[in-house]
Amino acid sequence: MQRVKHGDKVEIIAGKDKGQRGLVVGVFPKENRVTVQNLNMLKKHQKARQAGRQQVPAQIIDFEGKMDLSNVMPICPKCDKAVRVGFRVRESDGFKVRVCRSCNSDIE
């Protein structure tokens, strides 16, 4: 089970966007990286090119770059803090769930 999932609200704890919060829009577990909405913005310069019959002009594209998973912490919905994540198996239905380490509540 992953500690950070798509759609989680996270806080950046290191790097140029330290202290900012955003939603996870992409998780890449094999690379150990995540993409956070509107954070870690990068620029890509593209040459003018021919796309079929249309001419696409040269442009500069802004996009979210991948960042290391260790640089983000999930935010607990109950205590609204960046927290470490633990795991627990619910006795009622036997599912494994993520748990906030500070307030011991489930993170959905």
PAFIKE-942270 format. One record per atom (N, C-alpha, C, O, CB): residue number from 1; y, x, z; atom name; residue in three letters. Coordinates in Angstrom, 3 decimals, decimal comma. Each point is the difference from the previous one (the first is absolute). Glycine has a CB too. Layout:
REC resi        v        u        w name resn
REC  NUM        Y        X        Z   CA  ALA
...
***
This chain:
REC resi        v        u        w name resn
REC    1   -1,185    0,844    0,000    N  MET
REC    1    1,185   -0,844    0,000   CA  MET
REC    1    1,243    0,885    0,000    C  MET
REC    1    0,033    1,040    0,658    O  MET
REC    1   -1,275   -2,883    0,564   CB  MET
REC    2    2,248    1,424   -1,957    N  GLN
REC    2    1,214    0,793   -0,132   CA  GLN
REC    2    0,982   -0,317    1,112    C  GLN
REC    2    0,061   -1,127    0,491    O  GLN
REC    2   -0,396    1,203   -2,956   CB  GLN
REC    3    1,098    0,927    2,854    N  ARG
REC    3    1,027   -0,208    1,023   CA  ARG
REC    3    1,230   -0,677   -0,577    C  ARG
REC    3    0,664   -0,770    0,693    O  ARG
REC    3   -1,502    2,774    0,522   CB  ARG
REC    4    1,153   -1,726   -2,481    N  VAL
REC    4    1,140   -0,615   -0,679   CA  VAL
REC    4   -0,520   -0,708   -1,243    C  VAL
REC    4   -0,756    0,577   -0,781    O  VAL
REC    4    2,369    1,197    1,654   CB  VAL
REC    5   -1,203   -3,034   -1,055    N  LYS
REC    5   -0,467   -0,787   -1,134   CA  LYS
REC    5    1,181   -0,469   -0,840    C  LYS
REC    5    1,149    0,065    0,436    O  LYS
REC    5   -3,157   -0,798    0,884   CB  LYS
REC    6    1,717    0,265   -2,517    N  HIS
REC    6    1,006   -0,560   -0,898   CA  HIS
REC    6    0,654   -1,201    0,683    C  HIS
REC    6   -0,697   -0,879    0,507    O  HIS
REC    6   -0,591    1,669   -2,560   CB  HIS
REC    7    2,622   -0,834    2,069    N  GLY
REC    7    0,721   -1,111    0,617   CA  GLY
REC    7    0,410    0,244    1,433    C  GLY
REC    7    0,734   -0,809    0,568    O  GLY
REC    7   -1,972   -0,654   -2,058   CB  GLY
REC    8    0,788    2,556    2,101    N  ASP
REC    8    0,398    0,326    1,376   CA  ASP
REC    8    1,451    0,442    0,043    C  ASP
REC    8    0,507    0,587   -0,956    O  ASP
REC    8   -2,863    0,069    1,497   CB  ASP
REC    9    3,023   -0,938    0,571    N  LYS
REC    9    1,347    0,515    0,227   CA  LYS
REC    9   -0,166    1,326    0,743    C  LYS
REC    9   -0,673    0,063    1,029    O  LYS
REC    9    1,741   -2,418   -0,954   CB  LYS
REC   10   -0,446    3,417   -0,605    N  VAL
REC   10   -0,161    1,331    0,588   CA  VAL
REC   10    1,361    0,642    0,234    C  VAL
REC   10    1,006   -0,404   -0,583    O  VAL
REC   10   -3,232    0,659   -0,560   CB  VAL
REC   11    2,235    0,754    2,009    N  GLU
REC   11    1,195    0,801    0,251   CA  GLU
REC   11   -0,292    1,426   -0,419    C  GLU
REC   11   -1,076    0,530    0,277    O  GLU
REC   11    1,802   -2,024    1,641   CB  GLU
REC   12    0,239    2,115   -2,588    N  ILE
REC   12   -0,142    1,385   -0,437   CA  ILE
REC   12    0,328    0,895    1,191    C  ILE
REC   12    1,047   -0,167    0,626    O  ILE
REC   12   -0,443   -0,410   -3,047   CB  ILE
REC   13   -1,486    1,527    2,742    N  ILE
REC   13    0,221    0,852    1,167   CA  ILE
REC   13    0,330    1,439   -0,375    C  ILE
REC   13    0,259    0,817    0,883    O  ILE
REC   13   -1,805   -2,278    0,378   CB  ILE
REC   14    1,541    1,790   -2,557    N  ALA
REC   14    0,331    1,352   -0,432   CA  ALA
REC   14    0,525   -0,036   -1,428    C  ALA
REC   14   -0,378   -0,873   -0,782    O  ALA
REC   14   -1,377    1,839    2,315   CB  ALA
REC   15    2,616   -0,029   -1,871    N  GLY
REC   15    0,514    0,094   -1,359   CA  GLY
REC   15    1,417   -0,497   -0,119    C  GLY
REC   15    0,674   -0,243    1,001    O  GLY
REC   15   -2,967   -0,025   -1,816   CB  GLY
REC   16    2,749    0,115   -0,433    N  LYS
REC   16    1,402   -0,341   -0,247   CA  LYS
REC   16    0,350   -1,426    0,409    C  LYS
REC   16    1,172   -0,289    0,245    O  LYS
REC   16   -1,201    1,907   -2,111   CB  LYS
REC   17   -0,952   -2,520    1,949    N  ASP
REC   17    0,243   -1,394    0,375   CA  ASP
REC   17   -0,449   -0,289    1,435    C  ASP
REC   17   -0,347   -1,137    0,317    O  ASP
REC   17    0,073    0,489   -2,719   CB  ASP
REC   18    0,277    1,646    3,260    N  LYS
REC   18   -0,482   -0,142    1,369   CA  LYS
REC   18    0,757   -1,113    0,733    C  LYS
REC   18    1,227   -0,077   -0,063    O  LYS
REC   18   -1,840    2,522    0,087   CB  LYS
REC   19   -0,140   -3,307    0,672    N  GLY
REC   19    0,589   -1,074    0,774   CA  GLY
REC   19    0,151   -1,310   -0,749    C  GLY
REC   19    0,306   -1,021    0,618    O  GLY
REC   19    0,855    2,754    0,619   CB  GLY
REC   20   -1,364   -1,739   -2,547    N  GLN
REC   20    0,151   -1,229   -0,778   CA  GLN
REC   20   -1,328   -0,752   -0,054    C  GLN
REC   20   -1,074    0,590    0,122    O  GLN
REC   20    2,902    0,479   -1,498   CB  GLN
REC   21   -1,728   -2,389    1,190    N  ARG
REC   21   -1,182   -0,851   -0,051   CA  ARG
REC   21   -0,130   -0,661   -1,367    C  ARG
REC   21    0,994   -0,257   -0,679    O  ARG
REC   21   -0,805   -0,146    3,146   CB  ARG
REC   22   -1,422    0,136   -2,856    N  GLY
REC   22   -0,242   -0,658   -1,273   CA  GLY
REC   22   -1,422   -0,514   -0,087    C  GLY
REC   22   -0,813    0,229    0,896    O  GLY
REC   22    2,519    1,234   -1,959   CB  GLY
REC   23   -2,001   -2,161   -0,025    N  LEU
REC   23   -1,328   -0,558   -0,239   CA  LEU
REC   23   -0,823    0,944   -0,876    C  LEU
REC   23    0,525    0,622   -0,923    O  LEU
REC   23    0,405   -2,957    1,139   CB  LEU
REC   24   -2,206    2,432    0,080    N  VAL
REC   24   -0,910    0,826   -0,786   CA  VAL
REC   24   -0,347   -0,760   -1,281    C  VAL
REC   24   -0,498   -1,125    0,053    O  VAL
REC   24   -0,448    2,246    2,044   CB  VAL
REC   25    1,213   -0,497   -3,249    N  VAL
REC   25   -0,317   -0,633   -1,284   CA  VAL
REC   25   -1,195    0,654   -0,679    C  VAL
REC   25   -0,524   -0,535   -0,977    O  VAL
REC   25    2,925   -0,063    0,731   CB  VAL
REC   26   -2,834    1,737    0,748    N  GLY
REC   26   -1,169    0,651   -0,575   CA  GLY
REC   26   -0,657    0,933    0,993    C  GLY
REC   26    0,681    0,730    0,720    O  GLY
REC   26    0,356   -0,901   -2,963   CB  GLY
REC   27   -2,377    0,150    2,285    N  VAL
REC   27   -0,769    0,886    0,871   CA  VAL
REC   27   -0,984    0,755   -0,878    C  VAL
REC   27   -0,707   -0,597   -0,811    O  VAL
REC   27    0,949   -0,956    2,829   CB  VAL
REC   28   -0,282    2,869   -1,853    N  PHE
REC   28   -0,882    0,859   -0,784   CA  PHE
REC   28   -0,873    0,801    0,966    C  PHE
REC   28    0,333    1,140    0,321    O  PHE
REC   28    1,360   -0,991   -2,229   CB  PHE
REC   29   -2,816   -0,729    2,382    N  PRO
REC   29   -0,792    0,644    1,051   CA  PRO
REC   29   -0,637    1,328   -0,404    C  PRO
REC   29   -0,174    0,879    0,845    O  PRO
REC   29   -0,258   -3,136    0,001   CB  PRO
REC   30    0,082    2,416   -2,119    N  LYS
REC   30   -0,610    1,264   -0,429   CA  LYS
REC   30    1,002    1,147    0,048    C  LYS
REC   30   -0,365    1,146    0,260    O  LYS
REC   30   -1,202   -2,429   -1,723   CB  LYS
REC   31    2,847    0,961    1,208    N  GLU
REC   31    1,062    1,008    0,032   CA  GLU
REC   31    0,661    0,080    1,376    C  GLU
REC   31    0,795    0,906    0,251    O  GLU
REC   31   -0,403   -1,296   -2,692   CB  GLU
REC   32   -0,718   -0,560    3,342    N  ASN
REC   32    0,602   -0,080    1,331   CA  ASN
REC   32    1,514   -0,207   -0,094    C  ASN
REC   32    0,771    0,637    0,717    O  ASN
REC   32   -2,596    0,843    0,181   CB  ASN
REC   33    2,237   -2,387   -1,798    N  ARG
REC   33    1,417   -0,247   -0,240   CA  ARG
REC   33    0,290   -1,492   -0,064    C  ARG
REC   33   -0,894   -0,810   -0,245    O  ARG
REC   33    1,051    2,980   -0,984   CB  ARG
REC   34    1,115   -2,526    1,456    N  VAL
REC   34    0,459   -1,388   -0,103   CA  VAL
REC   34    1,319   -0,041   -0,751    C  VAL
REC   34    0,702    1,006   -0,103    O  VAL
REC   34   -1,869   -1,609    2,256   CB  VAL
REC   35    1,499   -0,580   -2,680    N  THR
REC   35    1,289   -0,247   -0,632   CA  THR
REC   35    0,681   -1,103    0,787    C  THR
REC   35   -0,591   -1,049    0,254    O  THR
REC   35   -0,246    1,767   -2,556   CB  THR
REC   36    2,103   -0,476    2,693    N  VAL
REC   36    0,750   -0,956    0,800   CA  VAL
REC   36    1,155   -0,540   -0,844    C  VAL
REC   36    0,687    0,756   -0,686    O  VAL
REC   36   -1,318    0,440    2,849   CB  VAL
REC   37    0,835   -2,512   -2,102    N  GLN
REC   37    0,997   -0,683   -0,826   CA  GLN
REC   37    1,410    0,504    0,297    C  GLN
REC   37    0,437    0,004    1,151    O  GLN
REC   37   -1,919   -2,021   -1,223   CB  GLN
REC   38    2,187    2,441   -0,972    N  ASN
REC   38    1,396    0,462    0,039   CA  ASN
REC   38    0,236    1,213    0,900    C  ASN
REC   38    1,127    0,218    0,444    O  ASN
REC   38   -0,483   -2,551   -0,886   CB  ASN
REC   39   -1,671    3,120    0,718    N  LEU
REC   39    0,155    1,238    0,764   CA  LEU
REC   39   -0,643    1,144   -0,776    C  LEU
REC   39   -0,896   -0,222   -0,815    O  LEU
REC   39    0,906   -1,054    3,012   CB  LEU
REC   40    0,448    2,503   -1,942    N  ASN
REC   40   -0,449    1,193   -0,714   CA  ASN
REC   40    0,225   -0,173   -1,503    C  ASN
REC   40   -0,893    0,256   -0,809    O  ASN
REC   40   -0,827    0,200    2,609   CB  ASN
REC   41    2,925   -0,894   -2,156    N  MET
REC   41    0,335   -0,261   -1,406   CA  MET
REC   41    0,146    1,320   -0,759    C  MET
REC   41    0,666    0,927    0,460    O  MET
REC   41    0,495   -3,080    0,191   CB  MET
REC   42   -1,793    2,216   -1,817    N  LEU
REC   42    0,046    1,177   -0,860   CA  LEU
REC   42    0,564   -0,410   -1,350    C  LEU
REC   42   -0,003   -1,179   -0,353    O  LEU
REC   42   -1,972    2,234    1,546   CB  LEU
REC   43    2,462   -0,063   -1,950    N  LYS
REC   43    0,544   -0,263   -1,331   CA  LYS
REC   43   -0,872    0,699   -1,030    C  LYS
REC   43   -0,484    1,111    0,217    O  LYS
REC   43    2,836   -1,335    0,701   CB  LYS
REC   44   -2,540   -0,459   -2,051    N  LYS
REC   44   -0,771    0,560   -1,101   CA  LYS
REC   44    0,828   -0,133   -1,265    C  LYS
REC   44    0,431   -1,097   -0,355    O  LYS
REC   44   -2,644    0,520    1,467   CB  LYS
REC   45    2,435    1,689   -1,786    N  HIS
REC   45    0,769    0,008   -1,244   CA  HIS
REC   45   -0,968   -0,192   -1,166    C  HIS
REC   45   -0,985    0,727   -0,128    O  HIS
REC   45    2,769    0,797    1,135   CB  HIS
REC   46   -1,489   -2,516   -1,858    N  GLN
REC   46   -0,854   -0,256   -1,154   CA  GLN
REC   46    0,770    0,239   -1,290    C  GLN
REC   46    1,167   -0,373   -0,125    O  GLN
REC   46   -2,485   -1,301    1,453   CB  GLN
REC   47    0,646    2,300   -2,278    N  LYS
REC   47    0,590    0,234   -1,315   CA  LYS
REC   47    0,044   -1,299   -0,796    C  LYS
REC   47   -0,726   -0,950    0,292    O  LYS
REC   47   -0,112    3,323   -0,264   CB  LYS
REC   48    1,698   -2,396   -1,033    N  ALA
REC   48    0,015   -1,115   -0,939   CA  ALA
REC   48   -1,295    0,052   -0,793    C  ALA
REC   48   -0,470    1,076   -0,370    O  ALA
REC   48    3,019   -1,074    0,217   CB  ALA
REC   49   -3,126   -1,179   -0,107    N  ARG
REC   49   -1,273   -0,019   -0,707   CA  ARG
REC   49   -0,114   -1,248   -0,866    C  ARG
REC   49    0,751   -0,964    0,153    O  ARG
REC   49   -1,804    2,281    1,704   CB  ARG
REC   50    0,110   -1,267   -2,750    N  GLN
REC   50   -0,267   -1,107   -0,901   CA  GLN
REC   50   -1,188   -0,782    0,558    C  GLN
REC   50   -1,087    0,556    0,155    O  GLN
REC   50    1,995    0,729   -2,171   CB  GLN
REC   51   -0,710   -2,568    2,317    N  ALA
REC   51   -1,078   -0,861    0,485   CA  ALA
REC   51   -0,235   -1,088   -1,035    C  ALA
REC   51    0,632   -1,056    0,038    O  ALA
REC   51   -0,056    1,527    2,396   CB  ALA
REC   52   -1,489   -0,205   -3,356    N  GLY
REC   52   -0,226   -0,931   -1,109   CA  GLY
REC   52    1,178    0,064   -0,952    C  GLY
REC   52    0,318    1,070   -0,519    O  GLY
REC   52   -1,703   -2,584    1,986   CB  GLY
REC   53    2,040    0,381   -1,705    N  ARG
REC   53    1,184   -0,025   -0,865   CA  ARG
REC   53    1,289    0,174    0,786    C  ARG
REC   53    1,056    0,250   -0,581    O  ARG
REC   53   -2,294   -1,726   -0,983   CB  ARG
REC   54    1,157    1,345    2,874    N  GLN
REC   54    1,210    0,074    0,818   CA  GLN
REC   54    0,262    1,426    0,472    C  GLN
REC   54   -0,925    0,765    0,274    O  GLN
REC   54    0,549   -3,128    0,458   CB  GLN
REC   55    1,637    2,691   -0,646    N  GLN
REC   55    0,435    1,295    0,515   CA  GLN
REC   55    0,351   -0,197    1,484    C  GLN
REC   55    0,859   -0,820    0,328    O  GLN
REC   55    0,027    1,587   -2,636   CB  GLN
REC   56   -1,541   -0,026    3,198    N  VAL
REC   56    0,297   -0,068    1,428   CA  VAL
REC   56    0,936    1,156    0,320    C  VAL
REC   56   -0,346    1,153   -0,257    O  VAL
REC   56   -1,903   -2,249    0,813   CB  VAL
REC   57    3,443    0,814    0,004    N  PRO
REC   57    0,953    1,079    0,269   CA  PRO
REC   57   -0,423    0,872    1,179    C  PRO
REC   57   -0,846   -0,381    0,809    O  PRO
REC   57    2,643   -1,070   -1,723   CB  PRO
REC   58   -1,192    2,613    0,988    N  ALA
REC   58   -0,235    0,881    1,147   CA  ALA
REC   58    0,541   -0,685    1,247    C  ALA
REC   58    1,024   -0,681   -0,049    O  ALA
REC   58   -0,893    2,769   -1,404   CB  ALA
REC   59   -0,834   -1,900    2,578    N  GLN
REC   59    0,420   -0,671    1,228   CA  GLN
REC   59   -0,488    0,752    1,227    C  GLN
REC   59   -0,871    0,865   -0,087    O  GLN
REC   59    0,845   -3,054   -1,114   CB  GLN
REC   60    0,596    1,846    2,331    N  ILE
REC   60   -0,419    0,543    1,286   CA  ILE
REC   60   -0,592   -1,160    0,792    C  ILE
REC   60    0,667   -1,008    0,232    O  ILE
REC   60    1,126    2,855   -0,250   CB  ILE
REC   61   -3,048   -1,697    0,429    N  ILE
REC   61   -0,708   -1,061    0,708   CA  ILE
REC   61   -0,107    0,368    1,476    C  ILE
REC   61   -0,378    1,121    0,340    O  ILE
REC   61   -0,924   -1,725   -2,430   CB  ILE
REC   62    1,639   -0,353    2,977    N  ASP
REC   62   -0,214    0,169    1,439   CA  ASP
REC   62   -1,325   -0,660    0,367    C  ASP
REC   62   -0,286   -1,110   -0,448    O  ASP
REC   62    2,796    1,159    0,913   CB  ASP
REC   63   -3,326    0,635    0,354    N  PHE
REC   63   -1,268   -0,569    0,434   CA  PHE
REC   63   -0,341    0,528    1,387    C  PHE
REC   63    0,511    1,033    0,433    O  PHE
REC   63   -1,298   -1,232   -2,826   CB  PHE
REC   64   -0,097   -0,539    3,086    N  GLU
REC   64   -0,441    0,430    1,329   CA  GLU
REC   64   -1,064    1,071   -0,151    C  GLU
REC   64   -0,979   -0,177   -0,726    O  GLU
REC   64    1,499   -2,092    1,706   CB  GLU
REC   65   -0,319    3,378   -0,291    N  GLY
REC   65   -0,984    1,065   -0,037   CA  GLY
REC   65   -1,035   -0,178    1,088    C  GLY
REC   65    0,245   -0,676    0,999    O  GLY
REC   65    1,462    2,201   -1,952   CB  GLY
REC   66   -2,863   -0,917    0,758    N  LYS
REC   66   -1,051   -0,043    1,015   CA  LYS
REC   66    0,386    0,927    1,147    C  LYS
REC   66    0,611    1,047   -0,218    O  LYS
REC   66   -2,378   -1,569   -1,530   CB  LYS
REC   67    1,409    0,134    2,967    N  MET
REC   67    0,218    0,871    1,149   CA  MET
REC   67   -1,294    0,092    0,800    C  MET
REC   67   -0,872   -0,863   -0,094    O  MET
REC   67    3,333    0,246    0,183   CB  MET
REC   68   -2,564    1,669    0,689    N  ASP
REC   68   -1,214    0,223    0,761   CA  ASP
REC   68   -0,162   -1,068    1,069    C  ASP
REC   68    0,977   -0,456    0,594    O  ASP
REC   68   -0,806    2,913   -1,031   CB  ASP
REC   69   -1,397   -2,845    0,670    N  LEU
REC   69   -0,308   -1,049    0,965   CA  LEU
REC   69    0,389    0,391    1,421    C  LEU
REC   69    0,279   -0,867    0,829    O  LEU
REC   69   -2,142    0,143   -2,302   CB  LEU
REC   70    1,882    2,019    1,757    N  SER
REC   70    0,352    0,452    1,346   CA  SER
REC   70    1,489   -0,139    0,286    C  SER
REC   70    0,419    0,145    1,148    O  SER
REC   70   -2,328    1,435   -1,244   CB  SER
REC   71    2,718   -1,858   -0,926    N  ASN
REC   71    1,443   -0,136    0,184   CA  ASN
REC   71    0,438   -1,440    0,244    C  ASN
REC   71    1,198   -0,265    0,101    O  ASN
REC   71   -0,917    2,247   -1,548   CB  ASN
REC   72   -1,224   -2,916    1,545    N  VAL
REC   72    0,345   -1,393    0,281   CA  VAL
REC   72   -0,817   -0,505    1,184    C  VAL
REC   72   -1,127    0,436    0,233    O  VAL
REC   72    1,704   -0,821   -2,662   CB  VAL
REC   73    0,027   -0,555    3,176    N  MET
REC   73   -0,702   -0,666    1,098   CA  MET
REC   73    0,180   -1,507   -0,158    C  MET
REC   73    1,109   -0,463   -0,267    O  MET
REC   73   -0,761    2,456    1,821   CB  MET
REC   74   -1,425   -2,763   -1,394    N  PRO
REC   74    0,124   -1,454   -0,094   CA  PRO
REC   74    0,819   -0,562    1,157    C  PRO
REC   74    0,033    0,578    1,087    O  PRO
REC   74   -2,236   -0,667   -2,269   CB  PRO
REC   75    2,863   -1,039    0,941    N  ILE
REC   75    0,807   -0,653    1,017   CA  ILE
REC   75   -0,785   -1,178    0,546    C  ILE
REC   75   -0,482   -0,838   -0,762    O  ILE
REC   75    2,641    1,559   -0,354   CB  ILE
REC   76   -2,289   -0,786    2,427    N  CYS
REC   76   -0,703   -1,093    0,664   CA  CYS
REC   76    0,860   -1,264   -0,091    C  CYS
REC   76    1,179    0,042    0,352    O  CYS
REC   76   -2,357    1,579    1,231   CB  CYS
REC   77    0,616   -2,744   -2,046    N  PRO
REC   77    0,799   -1,223   -0,101   CA  PRO
REC   77    0,397   -0,577    1,359    C  PRO
REC   77    0,987   -0,730    0,096    O  PRO
REC   77   -2,148    0,268   -2,234   CB  PRO
REC   78    0,407    0,779    3,181    N  LYS
REC   78    0,291   -0,560    1,323   CA  LYS
REC   78    1,079    0,790    0,734    C  LYS
REC   78    0,963   -0,586    0,495    O  LYS
REC   78   -3,308   -0,242   -0,389   CB  LYS
REC   79    2,194    2,161   -0,029    N  CYS
REC   79    0,970    0,809    0,759   CA  CYS
REC   79    1,074    0,618   -0,890    C  CYS
REC   79    0,927    0,621    0,520    O  CYS
REC   79   -2,723   -0,135    1,126   CB  CYS
REC   80    1,706   -0,634   -2,979    N  ASP
REC   80    1,000    0,459   -0,966   CA  ASP
REC   80    0,331    1,490    0,148    C  ASP
REC   80    1,163    0,394   -0,097    O  ASP
REC   80   -0,227   -2,702    0,099   CB  ASP
REC   81   -1,961    3,130    0,232    N  LYS
REC   81    0,162    1,447    0,085   CA  LYS
REC   81   -0,994    0,659   -0,953    C  LYS
REC   81   -1,023   -0,585   -0,355    O  LYS
REC   81    1,810    0,433    2,771   CB  LYS
REC   82   -0,465    1,382   -2,823    N  ALA
REC   82   -0,948    0,788   -0,778   CA  ALA
REC   82   -1,085    0,472    0,963    C  ALA
REC   82    0,298    0,648    1,004    O  ALA
REC   82    1,491    0,097   -2,692   CB  ALA
REC   83   -3,038   -1,064    1,388    N  VAL
REC   83   -1,088    0,250    0,944   CA  VAL
REC   83   -1,175    0,708   -0,661    C  VAL
REC   83   -0,147    0,003   -1,222    O  VAL
REC   83    0,854   -2,016    2,500   CB  VAL
REC   84   -1,528    2,605   -0,436    N  ARG
REC   84   -1,276    0,522   -0,448   CA  ARG
REC   84   -0,983   -1,159   -0,087    C  ARG
REC   84    0,156   -1,014    0,681    O  ARG
REC   84    0,304    3,288    0,360   CB  ARG
REC   85   -1,466   -2,114   -1,880    N  VAL
REC   85   -0,936   -1,094   -0,256   CA  VAL
REC   85   -1,368    0,355    0,557    C  VAL
REC   85   -0,499    1,108   -0,196    O  VAL
REC   85    1,772   -1,767   -1,873   CB  VAL
REC   86   -1,870   -0,296    2,764    N  GLY
REC   86   -1,371    0,126    0,466   CA  GLY
REC   86   -0,833   -1,084   -0,663    C  GLY
REC   86    0,522   -0,825   -0,751    O  GLY
REC   86    0,228    1,811    2,964   CB  GLY
REC   87   -2,048   -0,981   -1,931    N  PHE
REC   87   -0,897   -0,981   -0,586   CA  PHE
REC   87   -0,850   -0,632    1,093    C  PHE
REC   87   -0,333    0,637    0,999    O  PHE
REC   87    0,292    0,642   -3,171   CB  PHE
REC   88   -0,305   -2,560    1,958    N  ARG
REC   88   -0,816   -0,720    0,964   CA  ARG
REC   88   -0,824   -1,026   -0,767    C  ARG
REC   88    0,444   -0,532   -1,018    O  ARG
REC   88    1,261    0,875    2,890   CB  ARG
REC   89   -2,897   -0,614   -1,379    N  VAL
REC   89   -0,835   -1,038   -0,586   CA  VAL
REC   89    0,175   -1,253    0,843    C  VAL
REC   89   -0,259    0,004    1,204    O  VAL
REC   89   -1,424    1,688   -2,119   CB  VAL
REC   90    2,131   -2,772    0,264    N  ARG
REC   90    0,202   -1,266    0,710   CA  ARG
REC   90   -1,355   -0,568    0,413    C  ARG
REC   90   -0,939   -0,042   -0,794    O  ARG
REC   90    3,071   -0,411   -0,506   CB  ARG
REC   91   -2,217    0,022    2,539    N  GLU
REC   91   -1,269   -0,545    0,481   CA  GLU
REC   91   -0,233   -1,418   -0,504    C  GLU
REC   91   -1,147   -0,437   -0,097    O  GLU
REC   91    1,343    1,874    2,122   CB  GLU
REC   92    0,869   -2,159   -2,347    N  SER
REC   92   -0,151   -1,383   -0,445   CA  SER
REC   92   -0,688   -0,104   -1,364    C  SER
REC   92   -0,885   -0,834   -0,191    O  SER
REC   92    2,933    0,266    1,495   CB  SER
REC   93   -1,634    1,426   -2,261    N  ASP
REC   93   -0,581   -0,100   -1,338   CA  ASP
REC   93   -0,606    1,306   -0,511    C  ASP
REC   93   -0,612    0,008   -1,067    O  ASP
REC   93    2,264   -1,778    0,617   CB  ASP
REC   94   -1,497    2,869    1,182    N  GLY
REC   94   -0,617    1,261   -0,386   CA  GLY
REC   94    0,759    0,801   -1,038    C  GLY
REC   94   -0,524    0,989   -0,511    O  GLY
REC   94   -1,578   -2,052    1,044   CB  GLY
REC   95    3,347    0,655   -0,865    N  PHE
REC   95    0,793    0,736   -0,976   CA  PHE
REC   95    0,694    1,187    0,650    C  PHE
REC   95    0,400   -0,054    1,163    O  PHE
REC   95   -0,065   -2,052   -2,469   CB  PHE
REC   96   -0,202    3,168    0,542    N  LYS
REC   96    0,743    1,178    0,446   CA  LYS
REC   96    1,471   -0,215   -0,324    C  LYS
REC   96    0,335   -0,306   -1,144    O  LYS
REC   96   -2,345    1,828    0,795   CB  LYS
REC   97    2,899   -1,367    1,333    N  VAL
REC   97    1,428   -0,240   -0,195   CA  VAL
REC   97    0,795    1,214    0,463    C  VAL
REC   97   -0,455    0,794    0,823    O  VAL
REC   97    0,115   -3,275   -0,525   CB  VAL
REC   98    1,561    2,599   -0,864    N  ARG
REC   98    0,914    1,047    0,424   CA  ARG
REC   98    0,735   -0,460    1,254    C  ARG
REC   98    0,330   -1,178    0,137    O  ARG
REC   98   -0,064    1,995   -2,522   CB  ARG
REC   99   -0,011    0,121    3,303    N  VAL
REC   99    0,604   -0,338    1,287   CA  VAL
REC   99    1,169    0,925    0,271    C  VAL
REC   99   -0,079    1,201   -0,257    O  VAL
REC   99   -2,127   -2,037    1,127   CB  VAL
REC  100    3,310    0,271   -0,344    N  CYS
REC  100    1,156    0,790    0,435   CA  CYS
REC  100   -0,385    0,754    1,257    C  CYS
REC  100   -0,523   -0,594    0,943    O  CYS
REC  100    2,160   -1,065   -1,946   CB  CYS
REC  101   -1,388    2,960    1,030    N  ARG
REC  101   -0,380    0,800    1,155   CA  ARG
REC  101    0,939   -0,187    1,194    C  ARG
REC  101   -0,384    0,300    1,131    O  ARG
REC  101   -0,596    1,339   -2,711   CB  ARG
REC  102    2,214   -2,135    1,347    N  SER
REC  102    0,929   -0,136    1,120   CA  SER
REC  102   -0,118   -1,358    0,689    C  SER
REC  102    0,003   -0,063    1,229    O  SER
REC  102    1,537    1,628   -2,398   CB  SER
REC  103   -1,643   -2,658    0,400    N  CYS
REC  103   -0,067   -1,326    0,628   CA  CYS
REC  103   -1,379   -0,632   -0,104    C  CYS
REC  103   -0,215   -1,093    0,525    O  CYS
REC  103    2,613    0,806   -1,049   CB  CYS
REC  104   -3,333    0,949   -0,140    N  ASN
REC  104   -1,401   -0,434   -0,107   CA  ASN
REC  104   -0,167   -1,342   -0,705    C  ASN
REC  104   -0,947   -0,726    0,301    O  ASN
REC  104    0,503    1,983    1,779   CB  ASN
REC  105    1,328   -1,609   -3,004    N  SER
REC  105   -0,129   -1,240   -0,765   CA  SER
REC  105   -0,521    0,314   -1,400    C  SER
REC  105    0,134    1,123   -0,486    O  SER
REC  105    1,747   -2,183    1,808   CB  SER
REC  106   -2,472    0,063   -1,959    N  ASP
REC  106   -0,545    0,170   -1,348   CA  ASP
REC  106    1,109    0,154   -1,029    C  ASP
REC  106    1,030   -0,669    0,087    O  ASP
REC  106   -3,031   -0,669    0,574   CB  ASP
REC  107    1,795    2,209   -1,627    N  ILE
REC  107    0,923    0,156   -1,134   CA  ILE
REC  107   -0,672   -0,648   -1,191    C  ILE
REC  107   -1,054    0,455   -0,445    O  ILE
REC  107    2,077    1,717    1,349   CB  ILE
REC  108   -0,428   -3,226   -1,423    N  GLU
REC  108   -0,598   -0,730   -1,134   CA  GLU
REC  108    0,586    0,486   -1,300    C  GLU
REC  108   -0,373   -0,490   -1,066    O  GLU
REC  108    0,006   -1,514    2,505   CB  GLU
***
